[in-house]
Amino acid sequence: MTEPQAEFFQLTAKYPAFVGGFGTGKTETLANCAIRDALTSSSALIALYEPTYDLVRLILAPRMEEKLSDLGIRYKYNKQENIIYTSAPNCGDFVLRTLENPARIIGYESYRAHVDEIDTLKKKQALLAWQKIIARNRQQPAGVIDPFNRVSVYSTPEGYQFVYDTWGRNPKPGYVMVQAATYTNPFLPDDYVQTLMESYPPALIEAYIEGQFTNLASGSVYPDFSRKLNHTDAVEAEGEPLLVGMDFNRLHMSAVIYVMRDGLPVAVNEITDGRDTPSMAQLLVERYKNKGHAIQVFPDASGQNSSSKNASESDLSILKGAGLSVRVNSTNPAIVDRVNAVNALILNGQGERRLKVNTHRCPHLTDGLEQQAYDKNGMPDKSSGIDHVIDAAGYPLAMLFPIVKRTATSQSLRV
């Protein structure tokens, strides 16, 4: 085995995931782990899953037959039932199923399960399939002392999909991941990696060679943001002045709370899915102002219009009426200027990461900075719902750290 394969093979977690680029041996690892699990009891049933029937027929079944033959384990593959029956002592059987229709994952109980390329499914379908699989994974094979049911996943990282949400973003106890790069497999042709490097753009190289999660949409809006490199554990100190970026959207009000450390912004908290402007103002007062924090709000300039709750009162006047200081220009900065200002703070030309984010306290902002892509019109995509908190985060940064432009005619500086 390669080093990542061996590391995964020895995991004792209940829900392990082997996430790797092309050629890292995901199917080989699946077959090895599946046979290991079957060699516990002749009554054990090991469930194997592929996204489609073609993958079962063309890849999974032939690989399992090859491995069983190499090990001298007698078997019979019933193609109609899609079950591999073995006749070796203390070796169970294998049921092969697809993920295309999760509702059909019924009628059997498995001792262990192995799921291949689940990230090729849409998130909702993948989640439903996962729930069905773990529900079926409850068999107690005869003769096994302290049986331990386990479901393993093997997948290429297909952007920020189900595998990222489950194992990469904030994994629950028992969810453990091993990531493998293509070049960890010494059995590949010598020019295999170089050929991929020459054929793929950077985002695909990150996913399909490095085995890392990356934005595979039409271009990331914030490509240099890193939840590791831009992370901080900092929180607001007692009585420390706060800067609050705010975006107005009824039932989806968003705010990002900053402190300034050494003249640079640190995002220490967020508020998402607020009901309306009065409730947001009340929340800021109760959570921060009444505890001694001076607050400056940098809101969406459209808040100078009437609020969504009271046509006779603007969002800005509601904030001011709550005793909050408001800093806002007559119009919002151009979207490209706001994006550029944020990106320059995330990582500048000198390699400095001047924007820090407490990713534990700002999970939605972190997801948004990682995942927001450009739409077909070249604008930041707003269809996913992650844009509100990013807009809120950008208003104070664009005002306090604007990108300075030099005109070609006068060479005078303008913001």
C-alpha positions as CSV (number, residue, x, y, z in Angstrom):
1,M,0.0,0.0,0.0
2,T,1.0,3.6,-0.4
3,E,1.5,5.6,2.8
4,P,-1.9,7.3,2.7
5,Q,-3.6,4.0,1.9
6,A,-1.9,2.3,4.8
7,E,-2.8,5.1,7.1
8,F,-6.5,4.8,6.1
9,F,-6.4,1.0,6.3
10,Q,-5.4,1.2,10.0
11,L,-8.0,3.8,11.0
12,T,-10.4,2.8,13.8
13,A,-12.9,5.6,13.3
14,K,-16.6,4.7,12.7
15,Y,-16.9,6.9,9.6
16,P,-13.5,7.2,7.8
17,A,-13.0,9.0,4.4
18,F,-10.2,8.5,1.9
19,V,-10.1,11.7,-0.2
20,G,-7.6,11.8,-3.0
21,G,-6.7,13.0,-6.4
22,F,-6.7,10.9,-9.5
23,G,-4.6,7.8,-9.4
24,T,-4.3,7.6,-5.6
25,G,-5.8,4.1,-5.5
26,K,-9.2,4.9,-4.0
27,T,-10.9,1.8,-5.6
28,E,-8.0,-0.4,-4.7
29,T,-8.2,0.8,-1.1
30,L,-11.9,0.2,-1.1
31,A,-11.4,-3.4,-2.2
32,N,-8.7,-4.1,0.3
33,C,-10.8,-2.7,3.2
34,A,-13.9,-4.5,2.0
35,I,-12.2,-7.9,1.9
36,R,-10.6,-7.3,5.3
37,D,-14.1,-6.6,6.7
38,A,-15.5,-9.7,5.1
39,L,-12.8,-11.9,6.6
40,T,-14.5,-11.7,10.1
41,S,-17.4,-14.0,9.7
42,S,-19.0,-16.2,7.0
43,S,-22.3,-14.5,7.8
44,A,-21.0,-10.9,7.4
45,L,-22.6,-8.9,4.6
46,I,-20.4,-6.1,3.2
47,A,-22.2,-3.4,1.2
48,L,-20.4,-1.7,-1.7
49,Y,-21.8,1.4,-3.4
50,E,-21.0,3.2,-6.7
51,P,-22.8,6.3,-8.1
52,T,-24.1,4.4,-11.1
53,Y,-24.7,0.9,-12.3
54,D,-22.1,1.3,-15.1
55,L,-19.5,1.9,-12.4
56,V,-20.6,-1.2,-10.5
57,R,-20.4,-3.3,-13.7
58,L,-17.2,-1.9,-15.3
59,I,-15.1,-1.0,-12.3
60,L,-16.2,-2.3,-8.9
61,A,-17.3,-5.8,-9.7
62,P,-14.2,-6.6,-11.8
63,R,-11.9,-5.2,-9.2
64,M,-13.5,-7.3,-6.4
65,E,-13.3,-10.4,-8.6
66,E,-9.6,-9.8,-9.3
67,K,-8.8,-9.3,-5.6
68,L,-10.7,-12.4,-4.5
69,S,-9.0,-14.5,-7.2
70,D,-5.5,-13.2,-6.2
71,L,-6.3,-14.2,-2.6
72,G,-7.5,-17.6,-3.5
73,I,-11.0,-16.9,-2.2
74,R,-13.7,-18.9,-4.1
75,Y,-16.7,-16.9,-5.1
76,K,-19.7,-16.6,-7.5
77,Y,-20.9,-13.3,-8.8
78,N,-24.7,-13.3,-9.3
79,K,-25.1,-10.4,-11.8
80,Q,-28.9,-10.5,-11.5
81,E,-28.8,-9.9,-7.8
82,N,-25.6,-7.9,-7.9
83,I,-24.2,-10.0,-5.0
84,I,-20.8,-11.7,-4.8
85,Y,-21.2,-14.9,-2.8
86,T,-18.0,-16.4,-1.3
87,S,-17.4,-20.0,-0.1
88,A,-14.2,-19.6,1.9
89,P,-14.4,-20.2,5.7
90,N,-14.9,-17.1,7.7
91,C,-15.5,-14.9,4.7
92,G,-18.7,-13.1,4.2
93,D,-20.5,-11.9,1.0
94,F,-20.7,-8.6,-0.9
95,V,-23.8,-6.8,-2.0
96,L,-23.2,-4.2,-4.8
97,R,-25.5,-1.3,-5.1
98,T,-25.8,2.2,-6.7
99,L,-26.5,5.6,-5.3
100,E,-28.6,6.8,-8.2
101,N,-31.9,6.2,-6.3
102,P,-31.4,6.3,-2.5
103,A,-35.0,5.1,-1.9
104,R,-33.9,1.7,-3.3
105,I,-31.3,1.2,-0.6
106,I,-33.6,-1.2,1.3
107,G,-34.1,-4.9,2.1
108,Y,-30.8,-5.9,3.7
109,E,-28.6,-5.2,6.6
110,S,-24.8,-4.8,6.2
111,Y,-22.0,-5.3,8.7
112,R,-19.7,-2.8,7.0
113,A,-20.2,-0.5,4.0
114,H,-17.9,1.1,1.5
115,V,-19.1,4.1,-0.6
116,D,-17.2,5.2,-3.7
117,E,-17.2,8.7,-5.3
118,I,-20.3,10.0,-3.3
119,D,-19.2,13.6,-4.1
120,T,-20.3,13.2,-7.7
121,L,-23.9,13.4,-6.5
122,K,-25.7,16.6,-5.7
123,K,-25.5,17.5,-2.0
124,K,-29.1,16.6,-1.2
125,Q,-29.0,13.3,-3.0
126,A,-25.6,12.5,-1.4
127,L,-27.0,13.3,2.1
128,L,-30.1,11.1,1.5
129,A,-28.0,8.2,0.3
130,W,-25.6,8.6,3.3
131,Q,-28.6,8.5,5.7
132,K,-30.0,5.4,4.0
133,I,-26.6,3.6,4.0
134,I,-25.8,4.2,7.7
135,A,-29.4,3.2,8.6
136,R,-28.9,-0.2,6.9
137,N,-25.4,-0.7,8.5
138,R,-26.5,-2.6,11.6
139,Q,-25.8,-6.3,11.0
140,Q,-24.4,-8.3,13.9
141,P,-22.5,-11.2,12.2
142,A,-22.4,-14.6,13.9
143,G,-19.2,-15.3,15.9
144,V,-18.0,-11.7,15.9
145,I,-17.2,-10.5,19.5
146,D,-18.1,-6.9,20.0
147,P,-19.1,-6.2,16.3
148,F,-18.3,-2.7,15.2
149,N,-20.4,-1.3,12.3
150,R,-18.5,1.1,10.1
151,V,-19.2,3.0,6.9
152,S,-16.2,4.2,4.8
153,V,-16.1,6.7,2.0
154,Y,-13.7,7.0,-0.9
155,S,-13.9,10.1,-3.1
156,T,-12.2,12.7,-5.3
157,P,-12.9,16.2,-3.8
158,E,-15.5,17.7,-6.1
159,G,-15.5,21.2,-4.7
160,Y,-17.4,22.2,-1.6
161,Q,-19.9,19.3,-1.7
162,F,-21.1,16.6,0.6
163,V,-17.7,15.3,1.6
164,Y,-16.4,18.7,2.4
165,D,-19.4,19.5,4.6
166,T,-19.2,16.2,6.4
167,W,-15.5,15.5,6.8
168,G,-13.7,18.8,5.8
169,R,-15.6,21.7,7.3
170,N,-16.5,20.8,10.8
171,P,-16.5,17.0,11.2
172,K,-18.5,15.3,14.0
173,P,-16.9,12.8,16.4
174,G,-16.1,9.6,14.5
175,Y,-15.7,11.3,11.1
176,V,-12.0,11.1,10.2
177,M,-10.4,11.9,6.9
178,V,-7.1,10.9,5.1
179,Q,-6.2,13.1,2.1
180,A,-3.9,11.8,-0.6
181,A,-2.1,13.5,-3.5
182,T,-1.6,11.8,-6.8
183,Y,2.2,11.7,-6.5
184,T,2.0,9.6,-3.3
185,N,1.3,6.6,-5.6
186,P,4.7,5.3,-6.8
187,F,3.1,2.7,-9.1
188,L,1.8,5.3,-11.6
189,P,3.5,5.9,-14.9
190,D,6.5,8.3,-14.6
191,D,4.8,11.1,-16.7
192,Y,1.3,10.7,-15.2
193,V,1.4,13.7,-12.9
194,Q,3.2,15.9,-15.4
195,T,0.6,15.1,-18.0
196,L,-2.2,16.1,-15.6
197,M,-0.3,19.3,-14.6
198,E,0.0,20.3,-18.3
199,S,-3.7,19.7,-18.9
200,Y,-5.5,21.2,-15.9
201,P,-6.0,24.7,-14.6
202,P,-4.9,25.5,-11.0
203,A,-8.2,24.8,-9.4
204,L,-8.4,21.4,-10.9
205,I,-4.8,20.6,-10.0
206,E,-5.6,21.5,-6.4
207,A,-8.5,19.0,-6.4
208,Y,-7.6,16.3,-8.8
209,I,-3.8,16.1,-8.1
210,E,-3.3,17.5,-4.6
211,G,-6.6,15.9,-3.3
212,Q,-7.6,19.2,-1.7
213,F,-11.0,20.9,-1.5
214,T,-11.2,23.9,-3.8
215,N,-13.8,26.0,-5.7
216,L,-14.5,24.3,-9.0
217,A,-17.1,26.8,-10.1
218,S,-16.5,29.5,-12.6
219,G,-13.7,31.2,-10.6
220,S,-13.5,32.0,-6.9
221,V,-14.2,35.5,-5.9
222,Y,-11.7,35.3,-3.0
223,P,-9.2,32.7,-4.3
224,D,-6.4,33.3,-1.8
225,F,-8.5,33.0,1.4
226,S,-7.5,30.1,3.6
227,R,-9.3,29.1,6.7
228,K,-5.9,28.0,8.1
229,L,-3.7,30.9,7.1
230,N,-6.2,33.7,7.6
231,H,-7.5,32.1,10.9
232,T,-7.1,33.7,14.3
233,D,-8.4,32.7,17.8
234,A,-8.8,36.3,18.7
235,V,-12.0,37.5,20.4
236,E,-13.1,41.0,21.4
237,A,-11.6,42.3,24.7
238,E,-13.7,43.8,27.4
239,G,-14.9,47.3,26.4
240,E,-13.0,47.1,23.1
241,P,-14.4,49.3,20.3
242,L,-16.2,47.3,17.6
243,L,-16.7,47.9,13.9
244,V,-19.8,46.2,12.4
245,G,-20.5,45.7,8.8
246,M,-24.2,45.2,8.1
247,D,-26.2,44.1,5.1
248,F,-30.0,44.7,5.0
249,N,-32.2,41.8,3.8
250,R,-35.4,41.1,5.7
251,L,-35.2,37.7,7.4
252,H,-31.6,37.4,6.1
253,M,-30.0,40.3,8.0
254,S,-26.3,39.9,8.3
255,A,-23.5,41.5,10.3
256,V,-19.8,40.9,10.8
257,I,-18.1,42.2,14.0
258,Y,-14.5,43.4,13.7
259,V,-11.9,44.7,16.2
260,M,-8.8,46.5,15.0
261,R,-5.5,45.1,16.2
262,D,-2.3,46.9,15.2
263,G,-4.3,48.9,12.7
264,L,-5.7,45.8,10.9
265,P,-9.1,44.2,10.9
266,V,-10.0,41.0,12.8
267,A,-13.4,39.4,12.3
268,V,-14.3,38.1,15.7
269,N,-18.0,37.3,15.3
270,E,-21.0,37.3,13.0
271,I,-24.8,37.5,13.0
272,T,-26.8,35.8,10.2
273,D,-30.4,35.4,9.3
274,G,-31.5,38.3,11.5
275,R,-35.2,39.2,11.2
276,D,-35.1,42.9,10.5
277,T,-33.2,46.1,11.3
278,P,-34.9,46.8,14.7
279,S,-34.1,43.3,15.9
280,M,-30.5,43.6,14.7
281,A,-30.1,47.0,16.5
282,Q,-31.5,45.5,19.7
283,L,-29.1,42.6,19.4
284,L,-26.1,44.8,19.0
285,V,-27.1,46.9,21.9
286,E,-27.8,44.0,24.3
287,R,-24.8,41.9,23.3
288,Y,-22.2,44.7,23.0
289,K,-23.2,48.3,23.7
290,N,-24.7,47.6,27.1
291,K,-21.5,45.8,28.0
292,G,-19.3,48.8,27.4
293,H,-18.3,48.4,23.7
294,A,-18.4,51.5,21.5
295,I,-19.9,50.5,18.2
296,Q,-19.5,51.9,14.7
297,V,-21.8,50.4,12.1
298,F,-20.8,50.4,8.4
299,P,-24.0,49.5,6.7
300,D,-25.3,49.0,3.2
301,A,-25.9,52.5,1.8
302,S,-29.3,51.4,0.5
303,G,-30.4,51.6,4.2
304,Q,-30.9,55.3,3.7
305,N,-34.1,54.4,2.0
306,S,-37.2,53.3,4.0
307,S,-36.8,50.1,6.0
308,S,-38.5,46.9,5.1
309,K,-40.5,47.1,8.3
310,N,-41.6,50.7,8.5
311,A,-41.9,52.8,5.3
312,S,-41.7,56.0,7.3
313,E,-38.3,55.2,8.9
314,S,-35.0,54.3,7.3
315,D,-32.8,51.5,8.3
316,L,-30.0,54.0,9.2
317,S,-32.3,56.1,11.4
318,I,-33.3,52.9,13.2
319,L,-29.6,52.2,13.9
320,K,-29.0,55.7,15.0
321,G,-32.1,55.7,17.2
322,A,-30.7,52.7,19.1
323,G,-27.6,54.8,20.0
324,L,-25.3,53.2,17.4
325,S,-22.8,55.3,15.5
326,V,-23.2,54.9,11.7
327,R,-20.5,55.5,9.0
328,V,-21.8,55.3,5.4
329,N,-21.3,57.1,2.1
330,S,-24.1,58.2,-0.1
331,T,-23.7,55.1,-2.3
332,N,-22.1,51.7,-1.9
333,P,-18.6,51.2,-3.4
334,A,-18.5,49.5,-6.8
335,I,-18.7,45.7,-6.3
336,V,-15.3,45.2,-8.0
337,D,-13.7,47.8,-5.6
338,R,-15.2,46.1,-2.6
339,V,-14.0,42.7,-3.8
340,N,-10.5,44.0,-4.5
341,A,-10.3,45.7,-1.1
342,V,-11.2,42.4,0.6
343,N,-8.8,40.4,-1.5
344,A,-5.9,42.8,-0.9
345,L,-6.4,42.3,2.9
346,I,-6.7,38.5,2.5
347,L,-3.3,38.4,0.7
348,N,-1.3,41.2,-0.8
349,G,1.6,41.3,-3.2
350,Q,4.1,41.1,-0.3
351,G,2.6,37.9,0.9
352,E,1.0,39.5,3.9
353,R,-2.4,38.3,5.2
354,R,-3.7,41.4,6.9
355,L,-7.3,40.2,7.3
356,K,-7.8,37.7,10.1
357,V,-11.0,35.7,10.8
358,N,-12.0,33.7,13.8
359,T,-13.3,30.9,11.7
360,H,-14.9,29.1,14.6
361,R,-17.0,32.1,15.5
362,C,-17.6,33.2,11.9
363,P,-18.5,29.9,10.2
364,H,-20.8,31.4,7.5
365,L,-18.3,34.2,6.6
366,T,-15.6,31.5,6.3
367,D,-17.7,29.4,4.1
368,G,-18.6,32.3,1.9
369,L,-15.0,33.5,1.5
370,E,-14.1,29.9,0.5
371,Q,-17.0,29.1,-1.8
372,Q,-18.4,32.2,-3.5
373,A,-17.8,32.0,-7.2
374,Y,-18.5,34.3,-10.2
375,D,-21.7,33.8,-12.1
376,K,-22.0,33.6,-15.9
377,N,-22.1,37.4,-16.1
378,G,-18.8,37.8,-14.2
379,M,-20.4,39.0,-11.0
380,P,-20.2,37.4,-7.5
381,D,-22.9,34.7,-7.5
382,K,-25.9,35.4,-5.3
383,S,-27.9,32.3,-5.9
384,S,-26.4,30.2,-3.1
385,G,-27.4,32.6,-0.2
386,I,-23.9,33.0,1.1
387,D,-23.5,36.5,-0.3
388,H,-25.3,38.5,2.5
389,V,-22.7,37.9,5.2
390,I,-19.9,38.6,2.6
391,D,-21.4,41.9,1.6
392,A,-21.7,42.8,5.3
393,A,-18.1,42.0,5.8
394,G,-17.0,44.0,2.8
395,Y,-18.6,47.4,3.6
396,P,-16.2,48.5,6.5
397,L,-13.1,47.0,4.7
398,A,-13.9,48.9,1.5
399,M,-14.3,52.2,3.4
400,L,-11.3,51.8,5.7
401,F,-8.9,50.0,3.3
402,P,-9.9,51.2,-0.2
403,I,-7.9,50.3,-3.3
404,V,-6.2,53.5,-4.4
405,K,-6.4,54.1,-8.1
406,R,-4.2,56.4,-10.2
407,T,-5.7,58.1,-13.2
408,A,-3.7,58.0,-16.4
409,T,-4.2,61.7,-17.2
410,S,-3.6,63.7,-14.1
411,Q,-1.7,61.0,-12.1
412,S,-3.7,62.3,-9.1
413,L,-4.9,59.8,-6.6
414,R,-8.6,59.0,-6.3
415,V,-10.5,56.4,-4.3
